[in-house]
Amino acid sequence: MEPTFEQLMAQLDAIVKELENDALGLEKSIAAYQKGMELSKLIATKLQQAKDLLVERADD
């Protein structure tokens, strides 16, 4: 099952907090950043899908 928007946001928030705390080493920080970017793209896709749906329904 595909994660929800809220689940993706929670994961991204957790990564941001880890990166802000400077508790990760360089390699783990890079991996976390890359994961965050992947999550960001998924979130953007979900938001675009929601926008498209709202626009479609508004045109009906």
Contacts in CASP RR format, 6 or more apart in sequence:
PFRMAT RR
TARGET T0000
AUTHOR 0000-0000-0000
METHOD contacts of the structure
MODEL  1
MEPTFEQLMAQLDAIVKELENDALGLEKSIAAYQKGMELSKLIATKLQQA
KDLLVERADD
3 11 0 8 1.000
3 42 0 8 1.000
5 43 0 8 1.000
5 46 0 8 1.000
5 47 0 8 1.000
5 50 0 8 1.000
8 39 0 8 1.000
8 42 0 8 1.000
8 43 0 8 1.000
8 46 0 8 1.000
9 43 0 8 1.000
11 36 0 8 1.000
11 39 0 8 1.000
12 36 0 8 1.000
12 39 0 8 1.000
12 40 0 8 1.000
12 43 0 8 1.000
15 32 0 8 1.000
15 33 0 8 1.000
15 35 0 8 1.000
15 36 0 8 1.000
15 39 0 8 1.000
16 36 0 8 1.000
18 24 0 8 1.000
18 32 0 8 1.000
19 29 0 8 1.000
19 32 0 8 1.000
19 33 0 8 1.000
24 32 0 8 1.000
END
